[in-house]
Amino acid sequence: MNKEEYEKHKPFAGEKKPSMLRRRIGHDYESRRMYLITMTVEGRRPLLGRLVGRSDAEKGSGDEPHVELSELGKAVRERWYATESIYPEIKVIALQIMPDHLHGILFVRERMAQHLGKVIKGFKTGCNKAYRELVLGMPSVETATRLQQSQPTSFQQWAVNYAATSLQQSSMPSPQGNPKDGEIHGFLFSRGYNDHILSGDGELQRWIDYLHTNPLRLLMKRDHPNLFRVRFGVSIAGQNYAAIGNQFLLSAPQKMQVQCSRRLTDAEIQEKVAFFLAEARKGAVLVSPAISKGEQAVMRAALDAHLPLIFLTPWGFNAFSKPGHQYFDACAEGRFLILAPWEHQNQRIPLTREMCLTLNGMTKSICEK
């Protein structure tokens, strides 16, 4: 949907709810661009493989975290890479299959005749076919037709078995404890997909690194669940936050607000960095929304020096949120806490002066608590 169509339908759409599955309004999904695509298995069932290895294993060793693909996972991988042969305008850059979801990078090298969504839909259709055959025991239409014509008795027996399988599937609880319709309808993936559109220098390499380290991060989350679980309704000095990370940092006897003027020169920023790092090494926990250039420099330096830090983010969390790639190790080591005072929004809006002042006020309250 382009911008004009969106504005035309907007008055009838009702309240806009946050969603990671919504396409970017006004973006041309047939044009030459690069995308990071994410899809989840219906019900988040670990059907695509199993995670093996150790989170503390050396890189390149046999115990390095990785996913051993199931037969279904192998079929999904085959269909993902087959995208190039079906759509010659597309090049597959990377793929990381996890037990209950996948991440893949696609490069649309030249303008396509169809929307990217149709490409994803075709991929899902192929995966659904493999799911029905390999997991539900339901043969393809072609196989079923042959069975019905040549061996009607066998076909009838298969129909009975499939009905029993469907009944069993319908009683399987989802991770939330409620059965999901998609679990008995033969669909492997949940509705929709999430896409990120490449927009800056170095972003592609960050995507590739993110995919490669996905198994490691999942094992680290399993080893340290309390440090990666989103907690809602964390009350601090009368303000409610969503939090990820080590909440014990809030109990530190000395917390120091990092606030730097936007007018600081590069030399003055380096002086600030040296000052705050020295205080952190003495035991202070630095607290910052990292708004200005100087505050961001202090935050990066503290992370690099493995010093404790509390970060206030203006972007809220949902139940599946997790720390960004650059914050993951710090969370795992218990030296990082992310606080989000506002609700999750799918589209990031520019920070206003009022929002910045509010974040600074919250930071001050946390330090004085």
C-alpha positions in Angstrom: 0.0 0.0 0.0 1.4 3.4 -1.0 1.2 6.5 1.1 -1.8 7.9 -0.9 -3.8 4.7 -0.4 -2.8 4.5 3.2 -4.1 8.1 3.9 -7.3 7.3 2.1 -8.1 4.2 4.2 -6.7 5.6 7.5 -9.9 7.1 8.8 -11.7 3.7 8.5 -8.9 1.6 10.0 -9.5 2.3 13.6 -6.7 2.6 16.2 -3.3 1.7 14.9 -1.8 -1.1 17.1 1.9 -1.9 17.3 2.9 -4.7 15.0 6.2 -6.2 13.9 4.4 -7.7 10.9 3.2 -4.4 9.2 4.9 -3.4 5.9 6.5 0.0 5.7 3.9 2.5 4.4 5.0 4.0 1.1 7.9 1.6 0.4 8.2 0.1 -3.0 8.5 -3.7 -2.3 9.2 -4.4 -6.0 12.3 -2.2 -6.2 16.0 -3.1 -5.8 16.6 -3.4 -2.1 18.0 -5.7 0.6 15.8 -7.2 3.3 16.2 -9.1 6.6 13.2 -11.4 6.8 12.0 -13.1 10.0 9.2 -15.8 10.3 8.1 -17.8 13.3 6.6 -21.3 13.5 2.9 -21.3 14.4 2.7 -21.7 18.1 6.5 -21.2 18.4 6.9 -25.0 18.2 10.5 -26.2 17.8 9.9 -28.2 14.6 12.8 -27.0 12.6 15.7 -28.5 14.6 17.3 -28.6 18.0 19.9 -26.3 19.6 23.1 -28.0 20.6 26.5 -26.9 22.0 27.7 -24.8 24.9 27.5 -21.1 25.4 31.1 -21.0 26.7 32.6 -23.1 23.9 35.4 -21.7 21.9 34.6 -20.3 18.5 35.2 -23.0 15.8 35.1 -25.9 18.2 32.7 -28.8 17.9 30.7 -27.5 20.9 30.1 -24.1 19.3 26.4 -23.4 19.5 24.5 -24.4 16.4 21.1 -25.9 15.3 20.9 -29.5 14.1 18.1 -29.3 11.5 15.2 -31.7 11.5 14.0 -33.2 8.2 11.5 -30.4 8.1 14.2 -27.9 8.8 16.3 -29.2 5.9 13.2 -29.0 3.6 12.7 -25.4 4.7 16.4 -24.6 4.0 16.1 -26.2 0.6 13.1 -24.1 -0.3 14.7 -20.9 0.9 17.7 -21.3 -1.3 15.4 -22.4 -4.2 14.1 -18.8 -4.2 17.0 -17.8 -6.5 15.9 -20.3 -9.2 12.3 -19.4 -9.0 12.9 -15.6 -8.9 16.1 -14.8 -10.8 15.9 -11.2 -9.7 16.6 -12.3 -6.1 19.9 -13.4 -4.5 19.9 -15.3 -1.2 22.6 -13.7 1.0 22.1 -15.7 4.2 19.9 -17.9 6.3 19.8 -18.9 10.0 17.2 -21.5 10.9 16.4 -21.7 14.6 14.2 -24.4 16.3 11.0 -22.2 16.1 11.8 -19.4 13.7 14.1 -18.3 10.9 16.0 -15.2 9.8 17.1 -14.8 6.2 18.6 -12.0 4.1 17.4 -11.5 0.5 18.8 -9.1 -2.1 16.3 -7.9 -4.8 18.9 -7.2 -7.4 16.6 -5.7 -10.0 13.0 -4.6 -10.1 10.5 -7.5 -9.8 7.2 -7.9 -11.4 5.6 -8.8 -8.1 5.5 -7.6 -4.5 8.1 -9.2 -2.2 5.1 -10.4 -0.1 4.2 -12.8 -3.0 7.7 -14.2 -2.9 7.4 -14.9 0.8 3.9 -16.4 0.3 5.3 -18.8 -2.3 8.1 -19.8 0.0 5.6 -20.4 2.8 3.4 -22.5 0.5 6.3 -24.8 -0.2 7.1 -25.1 3.5 3.5 -25.9 4.3 3.6 -28.8 1.8 6.7 -30.2 3.5 5.2 -29.7 6.9 2.0 -31.6 6.0 4.1 -34.5 4.5 6.8 -34.7 7.1 5.0 -33.8 10.4 1.3 -34.4 9.8 1.8 -37.4 7.6 -0.4 -35.9 5.0 0.7 -36.7 1.4 0.7 -34.1 -1.3 -2.3 -33.7 -3.6 -0.5 -35.7 -6.3 0.4 -38.5 -4.0 -3.1 -38.6 -2.5 -4.7 -38.7 -5.9 -2.5 -41.7 -6.9 -3.4 -43.5 -3.7 -7.1 -42.9 -4.2 -7.0 -44.1 -7.8 -4.7 -47.2 -7.3 -5.2 -48.2 -3.7 -8.5 -46.9 -2.4 -8.3 -48.9 0.8 -4.9 -47.5 1.6 -6.2 -44.0 0.9 -9.1 -44.6 3.3 -6.8 -45.8 6.0 -4.6 -42.8 5.5 -7.6 -40.5 5.9 -8.5 -42.2 9.2 -4.9 -41.8 10.4 -4.8 -38.2 9.4 -8.0 -37.4 11.2 -6.6 -39.0 14.3 -3.4 -36.9 13.9 -5.4 -33.7 13.5 -7.4 -34.6 16.6 -4.2 -35.1 18.6 -2.8 -31.8 17.2 -5.9 -29.9 18.2 -5.4 -30.9 21.9 -1.7 -29.8 21.9 -1.3 -26.7 24.1 0.6 -23.7 22.7 3.3 -22.1 24.8 0.6 -19.8 26.3 -1.5 -22.8 27.3 -4.2 -22.4 24.6 -4.6 -24.4 21.4 -4.1 -22.5 18.2 -6.2 -23.0 15.1 -3.1 -23.0 12.9 -1.7 -26.1 14.6 -4.4 -28.3 12.9 -4.7 -26.5 9.6 -1.5 -27.6 8.0 0.3 -24.2 8.2 3.9 -24.3 9.3 4.5 -20.6 9.9 2.4 -17.9 11.6 0.6 -15.4 9.5 2.7 -12.6 8.1 6.4 -11.9 8.4 8.7 -9.2 9.7 11.1 -7.3 7.4 13.9 -4.8 7.9 15.1 -2.8 5.0 18.8 -2.1 4.6 19.4 1.6 5.1 22.9 2.3 6.3 26.6 1.6 6.0 27.7 -1.4 7.9 24.2 -2.6 8.5 24.5 -5.7 6.2 27.5 -7.0 8.2 25.6 -6.4 11.4 22.7 -8.5 10.0 25.1 -11.3 9.0 26.7 -11.3 12.5 23.3 -11.3 14.1 22.3 -14.4 12.1 25.5 -16.2 12.8 25.4 -15.6 16.6 21.7 -16.4 17.0 22.3 -19.9 18.4 24.9 -18.6 20.9 22.5 -15.9 22.1 19.7 -18.4 22.6 21.9 -20.7 24.7 23.0 -17.7 26.7 19.4 -16.8 27.3 18.8 -20.3 28.5 21.8 -20.2 30.8 20.8 -16.8 32.2 17.0 -16.5 31.8 16.5 -13.8 34.4 18.9 -11.5 32.6 17.0 -11.6 29.3 13.4 -11.9 30.3 11.3 -8.8 29.8 9.7 -7.6 33.1 6.8 -5.2 32.9 5.6 -2.9 35.7 8.9 -2.3 37.3 8.3 0.7 39.6 11.2 3.1 40.3 10.6 6.4 42.0 7.0 6.4 41.1 7.5 5.6 37.4 6.7 2.2 35.8 9.2 0.7 33.4 9.7 -2.4 31.3 13.1 -3.9 32.0 15.7 -6.2 30.5 18.9 -7.1 32.3 20.2 -7.0 35.9 17.8 -5.2 38.1 20.2 -5.5 41.1 22.1 -2.6 39.5 19.3 -0.4 40.8 20.4 -1.2 44.3 24.0 0.0 43.8 24.9 2.5 46.6 26.3 5.0 44.0 24.5 5.7 40.7 25.7 8.6 38.5 23.7 10.4 35.9 25.6 10.8 32.6 24.4 14.1 31.0 26.5 15.9 28.4 25.6 19.1 26.6 25.2 19.0 22.8 27.6 21.9 22.6 30.7 20.0 23.8 33.6 19.8 21.5 35.3 16.5 20.7 38.1 17.2 23.1 35.6 18.1 25.9 33.7 14.8 25.1 36.8 12.8 25.6 37.3 14.6 29.0 33.8 13.6 30.0 34.4 10.0 28.9 37.6 9.8 31.0 35.8 11.3 34.0 32.8 9.0 34.0 34.9 5.9 33.3 37.1 6.8 36.3 34.0 7.1 38.5 32.6 3.8 37.2 35.9 2.0 38.0 35.5 3.3 41.6 32.1 1.6 41.9 29.6 4.0 40.4 26.8 2.6 38.1 26.4 5.0 35.2 22.8 5.9 34.2 22.0 7.5 30.9 19.5 7.8 28.1 22.4 8.3 25.7 20.8 11.2 23.8 23.6 13.6 23.0 26.8 12.7 21.2 28.8 12.9 24.4 26.4 10.7 26.3 26.6 8.1 23.5 30.4 8.2 23.6 30.4 7.6 27.4 28.0 4.7 27.0 30.1 3.0 24.2 33.2 3.4 26.3 31.6 2.0 29.4 30.4 -1.1 27.4 33.8 -1.6 25.9 35.4 -1.3 29.3 32.9 -3.9 30.8 31.6 -1.4 33.4 28.1 -1.5 34.8 25.5 0.7 33.1 21.8 1.5 33.2 20.4 2.6 29.9 17.0 4.4 29.5 15.5 3.7 26.0 12.6 5.7 24.6 11.5 2.6 22.6 9.3 0.3 24.5 9.4 -3.5 24.8 6.9 -6.2 23.9 6.9 -9.7 25.3 9.5 -11.0 22.7 11.9 -8.0 23.0 15.5 -8.8 23.7 18.7 -6.7 24.0 20.3 -5.6 20.8 23.4 -7.4 19.5 25.8 -4.8 21.0 24.2 -5.2 24.5 23.8 -9.0 24.6 27.2 -9.8 26.2 26.8 -7.0 28.8 23.4 -8.4 29.8 24.8 -12.0 30.0 27.6 -10.7 32.3 25.1 -9.0 34.6 26.5 -5.5 34.0 23.7 -4.0 32.0 20.1 -3.0 32.5 17.8 -1.5 29.9 14.7 0.5 31.1 11.8 1.5 28.9 9.4 3.9 30.4 7.0 4.0 27.4 4.9 1.4 25.6 6.2 -0.5 22.6 5.8 1.2 19.2 6.6 -0.6 15.9 7.6 2.6 14.1 10.2 4.8 15.8 9.3 8.4 16.0 11.9 11.3 16.3 12.7 12.3 19.8 11.2 15.6 20.8 12.8 18.1 23.2 10.1 17.2 25.7 10.8 13.5 25.5 14.6 14.2 26.0 13.8 16.4 29.1 11.5 13.7 30.5 14.2 11.0 30.0 16.8 13.2 31.8 14.4 13.7 34.6 13.8 10.0 35.0 17.5 9.4 34.9 18.0 11.9 37.8 15.2 10.2 39.8 16.8 6.8 39.4 20.2 8.1 40.6 18.6 9.8 43.6 16.6 6.7 44.6 
